[in-house]
Amino acid sequence: GRLLLAVPVGAPRIEFNAHRIYSFDQIRNALPGLDLDHFALIPDRADGAGLILDADPATVARQRYACGCFEFRRPS
């Protein structure tokens, strides 16, 4: 099976009592039984790159409120 998950990513925090922003590692650690196949980042400021495939976790950490798109799969 596969799990597609899109969540707000960046510096982890709760934004004004409503929105939770996760770090890359928080999402990876929350699903220990699954393998991460692909990760894409829609950064909070595009600056010419609307979608970054296989973005580095350090790039994710520099974001304020970006969108992380994760594709996990169940190991065979």
N, C-alpha and C positions, 0 to 999 in steps of 0.2 A: 503494500500500500504506500501511498504518497500523501504528504501533508503540505499544503500550500498555506503560508501564513504571512500576512502583511500587518505590521505594527509600527507605531511611531518609535523611532530610534534616535539616539543621541546621548548626551550626558544624562544618566538616569536620574529621574526626579518625578515628583507629582506637580503638574502645572496648574496652579490656582484651584486646588481641591477638585479637579475634574479629570484631567488627562494624565495618564501615566506614560512616561517616556522610558523606554527600556534600553539598556546597553546591548551590544552584540552578544557579549558573554552571558548576560542574564537569559536571553532566549536560548542560546546553545545549552546552557546548564539546566534549563527547565525541561528539556526533552532528551534525557541521557540515553534512552533506548533507541533513538533514531539517528541516522547518519545525515549530515547536511550535504546535499548534492550541489545546490546552487544558492547563491545569494546575490541579490541586486539591491542597489541603493538609489533612491530618488532623493538627491540632496536638497537641503532647505534653500540653497541658492544654486541655481542651475549653472551659471557661469560657463555656458557652452556645453555642459555635460548633463543632459536631462536624465540619463539613466547610466549608472556605473555598474557594470557586471563584475562579479567577484571582487567587490570593494574590500579594501583592507580594513580590519577592525579599528585601526588608528584613525582612519578617515571617518568612520562612523562616530567615534568618540568626539570628534571636532564639530559635529553637527549640533544644532540647537533643537530642531524639530523636523526630522527627515522621515522618510518612509523606508522601512526595511522589508524586503520581499524574500522570504526564506522558502526553499523547497527541501523538505526532509523526506527520507524514505526509510522504510522498515528494512533492517538488514536481512539478507537471505539466510 
